[in-house]
Amino acid sequence: MRIFSVILALVFALGSGVALAQTKSDKWQFRLTPYPYIWLPVIDGIVNYDLSPGIGSPDVRIGPTDWLDLQNFGGLVSASAKKGRFVIFADFVYLGARSKNNGRIVSVEDTVTAPGTRIPIPVSADLNLDTRTDLDGLFWMAAGGYTLKETDTTVLDVFAGLRFFSIDVDSSWILSSAVTTPGDVEVLPAQGSIRNDTSLRDGIVGIRGHFGIGEGKWSVPFYFDVGSGSSKLTWHAMAGLSYTVRWGDVFIVYRHLEYDQDSGGLLQNFSFSGPSLGAGFNF
């Protein structure tokens, strides 16, 4: 898989000469990035709702929805601890968002014409008058790793861990007409709402660290993981700029988190992608 090849290439490039690299301290070192650590993601993907009594199973596209077009709120915190070459870290994110008529129903699965099967019926964009979606999501990730390389300007960790994602999605719609089968059987009313939720648990592996820019206080932090389990595929990537100060550092990065379940899963190519800024405290 190409993603795994990228990880191996980065590990080889940054970790060359690892036998000569030494860690700075065998004492415990801690880092905390507390709220108001900010993430402003664009939300994009398809919500594949389960069959509900009396209606078909609509696939609702959300986005691409800029965070400026959402009523959203959230809380984020990240923490890590390191001793020698061993590191443990965790990340918690809560995100709530409400779209403003920028989603639409793209198809409805007909289970009436042929019971026991799902026949997709495309829904024209012109048919959508108003489709709104509320989303509440909780991310939790914990991992343990090993420092392959650490110098005054460069750190490279490899790690393995677990990511948990719980999401609750509620969509309501107004169409110009009901969706019917070729036999003129209604499978989705012109107005309605539907709700579903899921909890995903995935094992992940990845790399993280930073490398300095010259001899100054600027550096480039990076992070990448990939995993599977409840999801067919999930991956998370981040890169940006950081500036070191006496008590830690301040940063601005671009962060992308993506989930894709099997064809019957709730989330299809669903992603959160956008800038993140905050400050990390070392002690």
Backbone bond lengths (Angstrom), bond angles and torsions (degrees), N, CA, C in turn:
res aa  C-N    CA-C-N  psi(-1)  N-CA   C-N-CA  omega(-1)  CA-C   N-CA-C  phi
1 M - - - 1.462 - - 1.527 109.11 -
2 R 1.345 116.55 137.91 1.455 121.25 -175.07 1.520 112.23 -60.14
3 I 1.340 118.04 -37.38 1.465 120.80 -178.25 1.523 110.60 -61.62
4 F 1.321 117.73 -43.77 1.458 120.76 178.98 1.525 110.84 -65.56
5 S 1.332 117.86 -34.13 1.456 120.81 177.26 1.523 111.20 -63.73
6 V 1.341 116.27 -38.70 1.467 120.73 177.64 1.527 110.61 -62.26
7 I 1.348 116.95 -43.93 1.465 120.88 178.44 1.520 110.66 -59.26
8 L 1.324 116.59 -47.46 1.453 120.16 -177.81 1.529 111.14 -63.66
9 A 1.334 116.68 -38.65 1.460 120.04 179.61 1.525 111.23 -65.13
10 L 1.328 116.70 -42.13 1.460 120.16 179.62 1.526 111.37 -67.03
11 V 1.324 116.59 -41.80 1.462 120.04 178.54 1.525 110.44 -61.02
12 F 1.341 116.74 -42.52 1.460 119.71 -179.18 1.525 111.09 -66.82
13 A 1.355 116.63 -43.14 1.458 120.16 -176.65 1.521 112.12 -67.17
14 L 1.329 116.45 -45.19 1.457 120.18 -176.34 1.528 112.25 -83.82
15 G 1.327 115.84 -24.97 1.452 118.53 -175.67 1.514 115.03 -95.01
16 S 1.334 116.80 0.54 1.464 118.70 178.47 1.520 109.17 -62.49
17 G 1.317 115.52 137.74 1.461 119.47 -176.76 1.507 112.82 81.45
18 V 1.362 116.76 18.68 1.461 119.66 -175.21 1.519 112.43 -61.56
19 A 1.311 118.17 -28.49 1.462 119.46 -178.11 1.518 112.05 -65.89
20 L 1.352 117.00 -22.28 1.450 120.42 -179.54 1.518 112.52 -91.99
21 A 1.354 117.18 -12.65 1.457 119.97 -176.84 1.511 110.42 -82.42
22 Q 1.324 115.96 140.48 1.456 121.09 -179.39 1.525 109.78 -121.79
23 T 1.307 117.78 143.11 1.453 120.94 173.94 1.513 109.18 -76.01
24 K 1.354 115.80 156.73 1.459 120.02 -172.66 1.519 113.19 -78.69
25 S 1.338 117.44 -31.69 1.460 118.71 -172.92 1.516 110.27 -156.32
26 D 1.353 114.82 147.05 1.452 120.30 173.61 1.522 111.28 -96.11
27 K 1.328 117.49 5.40 1.461 121.46 175.89 1.523 109.66 -86.78
28 W 1.338 115.61 158.21 1.455 119.93 176.72 1.523 110.04 -65.23
29 Q 1.332 116.25 133.57 1.458 123.01 174.53 1.526 107.59 -124.35
30 F 1.328 116.52 135.06 1.460 121.05 -175.28 1.526 109.99 -122.33
31 R 1.329 114.48 150.77 1.464 121.35 177.32 1.529 108.45 -140.22
32 L 1.322 117.14 135.86 1.468 122.69 179.70 1.526 108.87 -132.83
33 T 1.333 115.30 127.55 1.460 121.49 174.00 1.524 107.02 -116.89
34 P 1.327 118.98 94.01 1.459 121.66 -171.69 1.525 112.81 -90.02
35 Y 1.336 116.03 169.25 1.458 121.55 168.75 1.525 107.43 -61.26
36 P 1.356 122.99 135.02 1.456 125.22 18.21 1.525 116.23 -95.27
37 Y 1.302 117.33 58.14 1.458 122.84 166.84 1.533 106.35 -60.62
38 I 1.333 119.11 122.48 1.462 123.05 -166.35 1.525 110.72 -112.34
39 W 1.333 115.92 137.16 1.458 122.45 171.72 1.516 107.95 -131.47
40 L 1.339 117.43 127.83 1.462 122.89 -175.39 1.527 108.56 -120.29
41 P 1.338 117.97 80.52 1.466 119.61 -171.35 1.524 114.11 -88.36
42 V 1.327 114.47 148.83 1.458 122.58 162.35 1.528 106.77 -83.09
43 I 1.329 117.18 132.72 1.465 121.98 -178.60 1.526 108.33 -105.49
44 D 1.323 116.49 131.62 1.459 120.71 -176.74 1.524 108.82 -148.83
45 G 1.334 116.90 136.32 1.457 120.16 176.89 1.509 112.06 154.76
46 I 1.315 115.34 -178.13 1.464 122.45 179.98 1.523 108.75 -119.34
47 V 1.340 115.80 130.55 1.453 122.52 173.95 1.522 107.69 -96.26
48 N 1.325 116.59 117.16 1.460 122.76 -177.57 1.526 107.99 -100.29
49 Y 1.333 116.39 92.97 1.463 120.14 -175.65 1.519 111.63 -71.70
50 D 1.338 114.84 148.04 1.461 120.56 175.17 1.516 110.16 -71.75
51 L 1.334 115.47 161.70 1.459 122.05 177.98 1.521 110.22 -61.04
52 S 1.341 116.22 132.73 1.454 121.90 176.90 1.523 109.15 -116.87
53 P 1.343 118.23 148.85 1.466 120.56 -179.30 1.525 111.86 -56.84
54 G 1.330 116.98 128.33 1.448 121.63 173.40 1.518 115.30 89.16
55 I 1.339 118.95 -10.74 1.462 120.01 178.98 1.518 109.32 -138.45
56 G 1.334 115.35 166.89 1.451 119.73 175.87 1.513 110.46 -76.28
57 S 1.322 115.26 -172.11 1.464 120.81 -179.67 1.515 108.47 -106.39
58 P 1.343 118.97 99.53 1.456 120.31 -176.67 1.525 112.85 -77.56
59 D 1.335 116.07 142.34 1.463 122.79 169.77 1.521 106.91 -100.05
60 V 1.328 116.79 118.11 1.455 121.75 -175.94 1.524 109.14 -108.74
61 R 1.343 116.22 121.90 1.461 120.19 174.52 1.512 109.19 -86.00
62 I 1.342 114.41 130.97 1.456 121.60 174.00 1.520 107.31 -111.31
63 G 1.316 116.44 120.05 1.450 121.13 174.31 1.511 114.89 83.91
64 P 1.352 115.97 -164.77 1.466 123.86 5.82 1.524 111.64 -59.16
65 T 1.323 116.41 124.62 1.454 123.29 -174.06 1.515 109.64 -115.09
66 D 1.319 117.20 111.02 1.454 121.45 177.88 1.516 109.80 -68.03
67 W 1.343 116.47 145.24 1.460 120.37 -179.49 1.519 111.64 -60.17
68 L 1.356 118.78 -24.03 1.456 120.92 177.80 1.530 111.71 -69.14
69 D 1.348 117.66 -20.19 1.453 121.82 179.55 1.519 112.42 -95.43
70 L 1.329 117.04 8.87 1.453 121.85 -178.20 1.520 110.72 -115.75
71 Q 1.323 114.99 151.27 1.446 120.60 162.82 1.526 104.84 -93.23
72 N 1.334 117.90 105.25 1.454 118.69 -173.48 1.523 111.24 -134.33
73 F 1.312 113.91 161.50 1.454 121.25 177.02 1.517 107.36 -156.56
74 G 1.331 116.57 160.55 1.449 118.08 -179.29 1.507 111.63 -176.85
75 G 1.307 114.92 173.02 1.446 122.60 176.80 1.510 109.48 -140.92
76 L 1.334 116.46 140.86 1.443 121.10 -176.05 1.518 110.28 -138.17
77 V 1.325 116.92 144.93 1.459 121.28 173.76 1.529 108.44 -153.77
78 S 1.328 116.04 142.27 1.456 121.79 178.96 1.521 108.41 -133.99
79 A 1.336 117.62 142.92 1.461 121.39 -178.55 1.531 109.36 -145.95
80 S 1.339 115.48 149.79 1.464 119.74 177.32 1.518 109.70 -148.97
81 A 1.328 115.29 156.46 1.463 122.42 176.24 1.524 107.65 -138.93
82 K 1.346 115.12 140.99 1.455 119.56 -176.09 1.516 110.69 -139.22
83 K 1.339 115.62 140.00 1.455 121.93 174.30 1.520 107.86 -140.77
84 G 1.341 115.37 117.52 1.456 118.61 -175.46 1.516 110.07 61.55
85 R 1.322 116.11 -126.93 1.470 120.66 179.53 1.528 113.07 -92.38
86 F 1.306 118.73 -3.72 1.455 120.95 -176.58 1.524 111.20 -98.15
87 V 1.329 115.98 138.65 1.458 121.67 -176.75 1.524 109.86 -138.43
88 I 1.324 116.59 143.30 1.458 122.84 171.13 1.526 106.89 -127.89
89 F 1.328 116.53 145.68 1.457 119.48 -179.55 1.528 110.36 -154.77
90 A 1.334 115.50 160.15 1.456 122.08 -178.63 1.522 109.26 -145.94
91 D 1.321 115.31 154.77 1.456 122.30 -178.40 1.518 108.02 -139.89
92 F 1.332 117.09 131.41 1.464 122.37 178.95 1.526 108.88 -125.94
93 V 1.330 116.83 130.86 1.463 121.50 179.73 1.523 108.59 -137.83
94 Y 1.331 116.24 127.73 1.469 120.49 169.36 1.520 107.80 -115.88
95 L 1.329 116.78 130.60 1.453 121.40 -177.91 1.518 109.98 -134.54
96 G 1.336 116.77 127.30 1.450 122.39 173.54 1.507 108.89 -120.73
97 A 1.341 118.17 134.48 1.460 120.94 -176.90 1.526 109.56 -145.66
98 R 1.318 114.84 147.54 1.470 121.87 176.01 1.520 107.81 -132.71
99 S 1.338 116.49 120.64 1.456 120.41 -178.34 1.524 110.56 -78.38
100 K 1.334 115.30 157.92 1.457 121.95 179.47 1.533 109.20 -116.55
101 N 1.308 116.91 73.34 1.457 122.20 176.60 1.528 112.62 56.61
102 N 1.349 117.01 39.92 1.456 118.92 175.89 1.524 111.52 -118.68
103 G 1.320 116.62 16.74 1.448 121.23 171.17 1.524 109.18 -111.10
104 R 1.315 116.93 172.99 1.461 119.25 175.16 1.521 109.78 -158.00
105 I 1.324 116.31 156.16 1.460 121.98 173.62 1.518 107.76 -81.17
106 V 1.320 117.08 122.23 1.467 121.11 -176.43 1.521 112.34 -97.94
107 S 1.351 116.99 -26.03 1.463 119.87 178.36 1.520 109.44 -162.91
108 V 1.334 114.93 163.30 1.464 122.04 175.87 1.517 107.53 -132.61
109 E 1.322 116.67 133.42 1.463 120.69 179.62 1.522 109.79 -87.27
110 D 1.316 115.73 115.64 1.464 123.16 179.67 1.529 109.49 -82.61
111 T 1.329 115.69 119.70 1.477 120.40 176.39 1.526 110.93 -115.67
112 V 1.349 116.34 13.06 1.465 121.50 -177.72 1.518 110.77 -94.60
113 T 1.337 116.31 -45.27 1.460 120.51 -176.51 1.529 112.04 -60.02
114 A 1.319 116.80 -42.45 1.467 122.23 179.24 1.520 107.91 -133.26
115 P 1.351 117.93 90.97 1.472 120.49 -177.90 1.523 111.76 -53.71
116 G 1.333 114.94 137.14 1.453 120.34 179.99 1.512 113.52 91.92
117 T 1.317 117.56 -6.65 1.460 121.67 177.27 1.531 109.21 -124.04
118 R 1.336 115.33 161.58 1.466 120.81 179.22 1.518 108.19 -119.71
119 I 1.336 116.44 113.46 1.460 122.21 -179.47 1.522 108.22 -107.37
120 P 1.335 118.41 114.46 1.469 119.53 -178.22 1.518 112.72 -71.86
121 I 1.316 116.20 132.13 1.467 122.61 174.68 1.529 107.39 -112.23
122 P 1.340 119.25 112.92 1.472 120.26 179.77 1.528 110.49 -63.55
123 V 1.327 115.47 145.74 1.463 121.69 177.61 1.524 107.85 -117.65
124 S 1.313 116.43 122.69 1.453 121.44 -177.99 1.524 111.12 -65.40
125 A 1.335 115.83 145.93 1.464 120.09 176.97 1.521 111.02 -61.72
126 D 1.338 117.07 -31.21 1.463 120.77 -179.67 1.522 112.09 -66.96
127 L 1.319 116.56 -21.23 1.465 120.42 -178.50 1.528 111.29 -76.51
128 N 1.340 117.28 -23.84 1.462 122.25 -177.73 1.531 110.26 -80.11
129 L 1.317 116.72 118.05 1.458 121.50 175.24 1.518 111.56 -96.65
130 D 1.325 117.01 -41.07 1.465 120.98 -177.68 1.518 108.62 -159.30
131 T 1.311 117.25 113.44 1.468 122.03 176.60 1.523 108.21 -127.18
132 R 1.314 117.48 122.54 1.455 122.91 -177.20 1.523 109.24 -124.22
133 T 1.315 115.93 144.22 1.464 121.17 -178.02 1.522 109.84 -134.83
134 D 1.326 116.06 132.02 1.462 123.11 172.25 1.516 108.48 -104.61
135 L 1.318 116.23 138.21 1.463 121.53 -176.10 1.513 109.46 -135.07
136 D 1.332 115.68 131.48 1.464 122.33 172.65 1.524 107.45 -127.58
137 G 1.318 116.64 121.21 1.457 119.99 -177.44 1.514 112.63 -132.82
138 L 1.335 115.81 144.66 1.455 122.58 176.80 1.521 108.85 -127.79
139 F 1.343 116.57 120.91 1.459 122.93 175.36 1.522 108.68 -105.31
140 W 1.329 115.37 140.05 1.463 120.57 174.57 1.517 107.19 -144.14
141 M 1.322 116.69 126.36 1.456 121.17 -178.73 1.517 109.86 -134.71
142 A 1.328 117.57 137.28 1.458 123.18 175.34 1.526 108.24 -137.75
143 A 1.329 116.15 139.80 1.465 119.61 -176.68 1.523 110.18 -152.06
144 G 1.317 115.01 158.58 1.455 122.68 173.36 1.511 109.20 -124.81
145 G 1.333 116.71 143.30 1.447 118.48 -175.65 1.514 113.73 -145.66
146 Y 1.323 113.83 -178.10 1.459 122.21 -177.30 1.526 108.21 -136.46
147 T 1.326 116.82 133.88 1.458 121.93 -179.42 1.528 109.98 -82.16
148 L 1.323 115.86 113.46 1.459 120.35 177.40 1.522 111.55 -78.05
149 K 1.335 115.80 -34.80 1.459 119.29 -176.44 1.519 110.01 -148.76
150 E 1.339 116.69 135.96 1.458 121.53 175.39 1.520 109.45 -148.58
151 T 1.321 114.41 119.51 1.459 121.97 174.78 1.526 107.88 -128.01
152 D 1.330 116.62 -172.01 1.460 119.58 178.53 1.518 112.27 -65.33
153 T 1.334 118.09 -22.06 1.468 120.81 -175.85 1.522 114.55 -121.03
154 T 1.333 117.93 -11.65 1.465 120.03 -172.58 1.519 111.52 -134.89
155 V 1.331 115.95 137.15 1.460 122.37 172.39 1.522 107.98 -133.69
156 L 1.327 116.78 134.55 1.458 122.52 175.83 1.518 109.45 -135.11
157 D 1.339 116.68 116.75 1.467 123.29 176.23 1.518 109.71 -112.34
158 V 1.326 116.34 144.58 1.456 122.12 165.72 1.522 106.89 -111.21
159 F 1.340 117.33 147.90 1.459 118.75 -174.34 1.522 111.33 -152.70
160 A 1.321 114.53 165.45 1.465 123.05 173.30 1.517 107.10 -141.51
161 G 1.332 116.20 147.80 1.459 118.48 -177.85 1.505 112.04 -170.93
162 L 1.339 114.98 -158.40 1.459 123.14 -175.60 1.520 108.78 -134.32
163 R 1.341 116.59 135.82 1.460 121.06 173.54 1.527 109.26 -118.78
164 F 1.319 115.40 132.20 1.460 123.36 178.28 1.523 108.01 -113.39
165 F 1.322 116.75 134.47 1.458 121.63 179.29 1.520 108.51 -137.28
166 S 1.324 115.94 117.18 1.458 122.40 176.46 1.522 108.20 -113.42
167 I 1.330 117.49 127.61 1.462 120.96 -176.78 1.524 110.25 -136.74
168 D 1.324 115.16 139.64 1.460 124.23 177.46 1.530 107.00 -122.34
169 V 1.345 117.02 120.89 1.464 121.43 -176.21 1.524 109.52 -124.15
170 D 1.335 115.69 134.22 1.467 123.07 -178.55 1.520 108.24 -131.66
171 S 1.351 117.61 119.91 1.466 121.54 -179.19 1.522 110.75 -120.35
172 S 1.320 115.40 141.74 1.463 121.66 172.34 1.518 108.18 -128.19
173 W 1.331 117.40 151.19 1.457 120.06 -174.58 1.526 111.38 -143.92
174 I 1.323 114.89 154.08 1.461 124.04 169.37 1.524 106.52 -132.24
175 L 1.332 116.23 116.75 1.457 122.59 178.80 1.528 109.43 -108.21
176 S 1.320 115.89 158.71 1.462 119.13 178.03 1.521 112.15 -71.93
177 S 1.339 116.75 -19.18 1.464 121.34 175.19 1.516 108.57 -160.42
178 A 1.323 115.65 163.70 1.460 120.77 178.83 1.530 110.02 -69.85
179 V 1.338 116.11 155.45 1.462 121.90 174.68 1.519 108.28 -92.45
180 T 1.348 116.39 127.99 1.461 121.09 -176.90 1.517 110.88 -125.22
181 T 1.328 115.80 161.50 1.460 122.22 175.10 1.524 109.28 -79.69
182 P 1.345 117.37 169.17 1.480 118.92 174.54 1.527 112.42 -57.13
183 G 1.340 116.72 -23.66 1.459 120.45 176.86 1.517 113.06 -88.51
184 D 1.332 116.86 11.76 1.467 123.85 177.20 1.524 112.96 65.96
185 V 1.336 116.07 32.70 1.464 120.93 173.34 1.523 108.20 -97.56
186 E 1.331 117.14 127.76 1.452 120.71 -178.03 1.523 110.68 -71.92
187 V 1.338 116.25 126.70 1.464 120.88 177.73 1.526 111.82 -114.10
188 L 1.335 117.16 -14.82 1.461 120.40 176.07 1.526 108.60 -148.80
189 P 1.339 117.79 120.09 1.469 119.86 -179.77 1.525 111.61 -67.45
190 A 1.314 116.20 163.50 1.458 120.90 -178.75 1.520 111.98 -66.72
191 Q 1.322 117.67 -26.79 1.454 121.73 176.57 1.524 109.28 -131.69
192 G 1.318 116.57 145.19 1.451 119.43 178.10 1.514 111.43 173.21
193 S 1.319 115.18 -174.77 1.462 121.51 177.99 1.518 108.57 -152.91
194 I 1.322 115.39 159.31 1.457 121.21 -179.43 1.522 108.54 -153.66
195 R 1.314 115.96 150.11 1.459 121.28 -177.77 1.514 109.77 -137.29
196 N 1.327 115.96 146.14 1.464 120.54 174.75 1.522 108.88 -155.60
197 D 1.317 115.86 163.59 1.458 120.87 177.93 1.518 109.18 -147.99
198 T 1.315 115.41 162.22 1.454 120.93 178.05 1.511 109.35 -154.26
199 S 1.317 115.96 156.11 1.462 123.01 175.29 1.526 107.82 -127.90
200 L 1.323 116.01 124.05 1.456 121.78 -175.51 1.518 110.51 -115.14
201 R 1.319 116.17 135.36 1.467 122.94 177.47 1.521 108.13 -125.59
202 D 1.319 116.01 117.74 1.456 120.60 -174.34 1.523 110.82 -131.62
203 G 1.325 116.13 136.96 1.451 121.09 170.27 1.524 109.62 -78.49
204 I 1.324 116.93 142.53 1.464 120.80 -177.88 1.523 110.79 -133.43
205 V 1.322 115.77 152.91 1.464 122.87 170.76 1.521 107.14 -134.44
206 G 1.344 116.80 152.56 1.448 116.90 -179.52 1.511 113.87 -177.23
207 I 1.328 114.36 -169.23 1.451 122.79 178.28 1.525 107.85 -132.32
208 R 1.333 115.97 156.28 1.459 120.82 174.73 1.524 108.52 -157.24
209 G 1.325 116.66 165.33 1.453 120.40 178.38 1.509 111.37 154.87
210 H 1.331 116.44 -154.63 1.455 122.07 176.49 1.523 109.09 -161.05
211 F 1.318 115.47 159.29 1.460 120.11 172.03 1.524 108.57 -135.66
212 G 1.315 115.51 142.36 1.447 121.59 -174.56 1.515 113.20 -76.86
213 I 1.333 114.76 155.90 1.465 121.86 174.06 1.527 107.35 -104.85
214 G 1.314 116.80 105.48 1.453 121.24 -176.69 1.520 110.89 64.16
215 E 1.330 116.32 -144.37 1.462 121.77 -179.78 1.528 111.86 -107.38
216 G 1.327 117.36 10.21 1.450 121.45 -177.11 1.517 113.03 -87.11
217 K 1.332 114.88 -160.81 1.453 121.34 -175.78 1.534 113.15 -95.29
218 W 1.323 117.01 -0.70 1.458 120.04 179.36 1.529 110.42 -87.59
219 S 1.331 116.21 144.77 1.464 121.23 176.19 1.521 109.33 -148.22
220 V 1.322 115.20 167.95 1.464 122.87 179.66 1.524 108.78 -114.56
221 P 1.343 118.80 103.03 1.463 120.02 174.85 1.532 110.10 -78.01
222 F 1.327 116.08 147.23 1.461 120.49 178.39 1.522 109.89 -143.11
223 Y 1.328 115.55 154.79 1.464 122.16 -179.55 1.519 107.23 -155.54
224 F 1.342 116.29 138.40 1.460 120.34 173.55 1.520 109.06 -152.79
225 D 1.343 115.89 131.73 1.469 119.99 172.04 1.515 109.21 -138.20
226 V 1.307 116.21 159.99 1.455 123.55 176.40 1.522 107.29 -144.39
227 G 1.332 116.66 145.53 1.459 118.46 -177.26 1.509 113.36 -162.26
228 S 1.322 113.73 179.50 1.458 121.00 -179.03 1.520 108.01 -160.36
229 G 1.320 115.70 169.02 1.465 122.42 -178.69 1.512 107.92 155.74
230 S 1.333 116.86 -103.68 1.461 119.90 171.65 1.520 110.55 -65.55
231 S 1.330 117.30 -28.55 1.464 123.04 176.97 1.523 109.85 -94.30
232 K 1.328 115.55 150.92 1.461 119.29 171.13 1.520 109.06 -66.92
233 L 1.350 115.57 -39.64 1.453 121.36 177.67 1.517 108.94 -157.75
234 T 1.331 116.58 137.08 1.458 122.10 170.55 1.516 107.87 -138.35
235 W 1.335 116.84 143.39 1.450 119.57 175.62 1.520 109.82 -149.75
236 H 1.332 114.26 154.93 1.460 121.74 -174.65 1.526 107.41 -141.03
237 A 1.326 117.08 127.71 1.456 121.56 -178.76 1.526 109.76 -134.26
238 M 1.325 115.86 149.67 1.458 120.84 -179.00 1.526 109.01 -155.08
239 A 1.341 116.07 141.66 1.469 121.51 174.18 1.521 107.81 -159.70
240 G 1.351 116.34 153.92 1.454 119.21 -179.65 1.508 112.14 177.93
241 L 1.340 114.94 -145.05 1.460 121.94 -178.95 1.520 110.14 -128.66
242 S 1.344 115.55 145.17 1.458 121.83 178.95 1.529 108.94 -136.12
243 Y 1.330 115.76 145.10 1.463 121.18 178.94 1.526 108.78 -124.15
244 T 1.313 116.67 123.85 1.457 121.99 -176.23 1.525 111.23 -81.14
245 V 1.340 115.01 133.32 1.460 121.79 173.64 1.526 108.20 -124.72
246 R 1.318 116.42 -179.33 1.470 120.09 -172.80 1.526 112.23 -60.87
247 W 1.326 117.75 -39.16 1.469 121.91 -174.41 1.524 114.36 -96.44
248 G 1.324 117.80 -3.63 1.460 120.46 -178.13 1.516 111.24 162.28
249 D 1.335 116.33 -122.72 1.453 120.00 177.65 1.524 110.41 -159.85
250 V 1.327 115.29 159.52 1.458 122.43 171.39 1.524 106.88 -115.14
251 F 1.337 116.82 149.79 1.453 119.05 -173.10 1.523 111.54 -146.44
252 I 1.326 114.42 157.24 1.455 122.96 166.18 1.520 106.27 -137.66
253 V 1.329 116.18 126.90 1.459 121.50 -176.11 1.524 109.04 -137.04
254 Y 1.312 115.14 165.59 1.465 121.76 171.13 1.522 107.11 -109.45
255 R 1.327 115.68 130.77 1.459 121.47 -170.81 1.528 110.21 -127.17
256 H 1.332 116.93 133.87 1.469 122.25 -179.27 1.523 108.92 -132.08
257 L 1.320 116.05 125.76 1.463 122.39 177.06 1.515 108.36 -126.12
258 E 1.332 117.13 128.65 1.466 120.67 -174.62 1.523 111.12 -133.02
259 Y 1.344 114.33 143.52 1.454 122.42 176.49 1.523 109.70 -130.86
260 D 1.333 116.17 141.47 1.458 121.55 173.57 1.522 107.69 -143.74
261 Q 1.331 115.87 117.11 1.463 120.62 177.65 1.524 110.24 -94.76
262 D 1.340 116.21 175.28 1.450 120.69 173.24 1.523 109.53 -62.01
263 S 1.337 116.76 170.18 1.467 121.63 -173.01 1.527 113.11 -56.33
264 G 1.334 118.43 -27.05 1.458 120.20 179.69 1.509 113.91 -91.36
265 G 1.347 118.02 0.66 1.459 121.70 -176.72 1.515 112.86 -79.66
266 L 1.313 115.67 163.86 1.465 121.75 -177.03 1.526 111.89 -69.75
267 L 1.341 118.39 -38.30 1.461 122.34 -173.69 1.527 110.85 -106.31
268 Q 1.328 116.17 123.67 1.455 122.60 -179.87 1.531 108.74 -121.15
269 N 1.349 116.22 112.28 1.474 121.21 -178.77 1.521 110.74 48.71
270 F 1.317 116.03 51.64 1.461 122.72 -174.06 1.520 109.02 -99.08
271 S 1.332 116.60 130.09 1.456 119.09 -174.23 1.522 112.54 -140.31
272 F 1.333 113.94 155.02 1.460 124.05 173.02 1.527 105.75 -124.55
273 S 1.320 117.26 121.88 1.459 119.61 -172.00 1.518 110.46 -146.15
274 G 1.349 116.68 124.37 1.450 118.57 179.61 1.511 113.13 173.82
275 P 1.340 116.32 178.44 1.468 120.83 -177.88 1.519 112.21 -73.23
276 S 1.322 115.33 151.15 1.454 122.68 177.67 1.528 107.99 -138.03
277 L 1.325 116.79 138.75 1.454 120.42 178.78 1.504 110.34 -141.21
278 G 1.335 115.59 151.62 1.454 119.87 -178.11 1.510 110.87 176.03
279 A 1.322 115.35 -163.76 1.461 122.19 -178.49 1.522 108.72 -140.31
280 G 1.338 116.41 140.70 1.454 122.32 176.59 1.511 110.35 -111.61
281 F 1.346 116.58 135.94 1.463 121.87 -178.48 1.519 109.38 -109.46
282 N 1.334 117.03 127.15 1.465 122.67 178.18 1.517 110.32 -101.61
283 F 1.336 115.57 138.12 1.465 119.73 177.02 1.517 110.29 -155.99
